């Protein structure tokens, strides 16, 4: 974030129409067909892990949300996870630190006593700086997806199944 003061607020305090406009600008109006939307289904976002950032003029420049999802292993067991994203910053305000601030806010809001693995679909070079690595190649997603963009972060990802299908958590 450039030298001016920015404000981080809970996502729940946003006007939903403003959030939708920002997401359309960041990802395009056809974003609802993306694989990440298919994975989380109709799940409600997690308010404690979802934020927005306003610039010095109180203009909405970015948002981050989190959703409950699960990896269903071949035996049908559900392994709960948190899906990070969408992480959205207005195209003209990218590379100013807003995305990093949103990622840091979400990471600091995670409960260290109950660390669920986090999963996202994104660019490994960018999200790698936040501890995300490529998910096991045996994981699958609904819809089209690039296995190199399916990323995970967790205290001990080795305990997770090597195979499974991501989808909404119905816990």
N, C-alpha and C positions, 0 to 999 in steps of 0.2 A: 504494500500500500504506500503510495507516494507520501510525501512529507505532511500532508493534511491529516487531520484527525478523522478517523472512521469509527463507526459504531456497530458493534455486533449485537444483534437482537435475536430472541427466539423466533423461529420460523412461524410459530403459531400467532405471532403479533402482526404478521403481514396481511395485507389485503390479498385474498386469493387471486383476484384478477391480475394484480401486479406481478405476482409470482408466476402465473401462467404466461404472461407477456415476456418476462425475462427468460423463461425456459424455451419459449418459441424462438426468441432471438438467438439464444445460445445453441439450440439443437435443431431448430426448424419445426414447422408446424406438423410434420409427420412423425414426430418423436414418439408418439404413443405406440407405434408399431415396432419400436426397437426392442431388442432382446431383454434389456434390463427391465422394461415395463412388463414383459411376459413373465419374467422370473418372479417378480413381486406380486403379480396379479392384482387383486383388489385389496391388498393389505393396506392398512392405514399407516402413515408414517409415524415414526417414534419421536414425539415432541421433545423429549429430553436430549436427543442427539441431532436435532435439526435446527439450523440457524440461517440467518440472513445477515448481510453486511450492507450498511449504508455509507455513502461517502460523506465528506464534510458538509455537503449541501442537503443531506438526508435523502439522497437519491439512491434507490435500490440498485446495487451493482452486482450482487452475487448471492447465491443460496447454496445450501447443502442440506440434504435430507438423508435419513436412514430408515430402512424398512426391515421388518422381521422376515427372514427367509429360512429355508432349510435345505440340506442336502439329503435326499432320500437314497440310502445305500441299496445295493442289490437285494438285501433281505427285507427291505421295506421300512427299516428304522429311519427316523428323521433326526438329523443332526442340526440343531438350531444355529443360525448365524445371523449376522447383521449385514444387510446390503447397504453399502455406502453409495450414495448418489440418488439422484443426479447432483453432481457438483457443477454449478453453472455460474459463469461470470460473463457479463456483457462482452461481446467480441472486442469492442473498442477499449475496454478496461482490463483486458487480459495482460499478463506479464507485469502487473503492478503489485502483486502480492496478495490479492484478495483470495484467490484459491488456496494459497498456503495458509492464510489466516483461518479460513473456514475449516480446512483439514485439521489444523491445530486445535481449534475450538471443539470439534467433534471428538478428537482423540482424548482431549483433557476431560471430556464429559463421560467417557466410558468408565464403568465401575471396575476398578482393579481387583475387587474381590470376586467378581463374576465375569471374567473376561471371555466373551463369546468371540469366535473368529469373525473377521469382517471380510467380505467379498465385494468385488466391484468389477465392472468392465471398463477398461481404460488403457491409457498408454503406459506401458511398463517403465519407460525412462522417467516420466513425470511422477507416477505414483510410487516408484521404487524408493524415492527419497523419504517417503513416509512409512517405509517398512513393508510395502506390498511386494510379493513375488508371484511368479506364475503358479497358478493352481495346477493340481495334478491333471495330466492329459486324459485321464479316465473320467473326469467330470463332464457332464453334458448340460446343455441349456436348451430351453425351448426356442424355436426360431433360429435364424441364421446367427452365427457367432464365430469369432476367430479365437481359437484356444490360446493364442499368445496374448490376448487382451483380457482374459479371465484371470483376475489377480486375487490373492488372499493375503491377509495379515492376521497373525494370531500368536499367542504365547507358545503354542506347541502344535503347529499344523500337522506334524507327523502322526498325531493320534487320530486324524480324520481318515475316513475311508479313501482309498485310491480311486474308487469308482462311485458314481452316483449321478442323480439328476437334481439340478437346482430348481426350486419353485417356492411358492409362498409357504410360510410356516403356519400350519393349521393347529399348533399346540394348544 
